[in-house]
Amino acid sequence: MAEFMLHGDVDRPARLSVADLRGWEQHRLEVVFDCATDGARHHVFEGALLRDVVAGAGPVFDAARRKDRSRFLLAVSGGDGHRTVLAWAELDADFVGSPVLLATRLDGEELDEAGAQLVVPSDRCGARYVSAVTQVWFGAVEAPGG
C-alpha cells in the first residue's frame, strides 16, 4: 500500500495512505486539463482537500493573521520524481480557496496501490498534477538574507 509523508512546519507530521485520506470529507471533481502530448484530458477525481489534510497536521502559523498564513508554501513530490509547489494562499478560503485534492479515486478506480494524486482543478494544464504522491512538505518562505 502506497504512503506519503506530510512534514515540515506542522505540529503533527504523519505518514498517510490513501485509506487514511478517506478519513477526511471526500470531494468529487470533474476536471479537464490540457496535456502537452495528448491534448485535452477529462477525468473525475475524488479525495480529501489538501487544506484539510494539512490543517489536521497542525500548521505552525498564526491562523488569525492572514499575512502570516500567506507566506507558507507546499512542495509535493511524486513517485516518478515529479515535483511541484503551491502557495497556501491558493488553498486558504480567505484568499483563493481552490479545492486542491489529494485524490483517493480516479475515474472510479481506487488509488490505494498507485498512491494519492495531487489534483489542481484551477490549472489549465496538468503540469501540477502529481501522481503517486510520496511527500508533502509545508513550510514558511523566508526572504534570502533575512
Secondary structure as UniProt FT lines:
FT   STRAND          3..8
FT   STRAND          14..17
FT   HELIX           18..21
FT   TURN            22..23
FT   STRAND          27..35
FT   TURN            36..38
FT   STRAND          39..49
FT   HELIX           50..56
FT   TURN            63..64
FT   HELIX           66..69
FT   TURN            70..71
FT   STRAND          72..78
FT   TURN            79..80
FT   STRAND          83..87
FT   HELIX           88..91
FT   TURN            93..96
FT   STRAND          101..106
FT   TURN            107..108
FT   STRAND          109..110
FT   TURN            112..114
FT   STRAND          117..119
FT   TURN            121..122
FT   TURN            127..128
FT   STRAND          133..140
FT   TURN            144..145
//
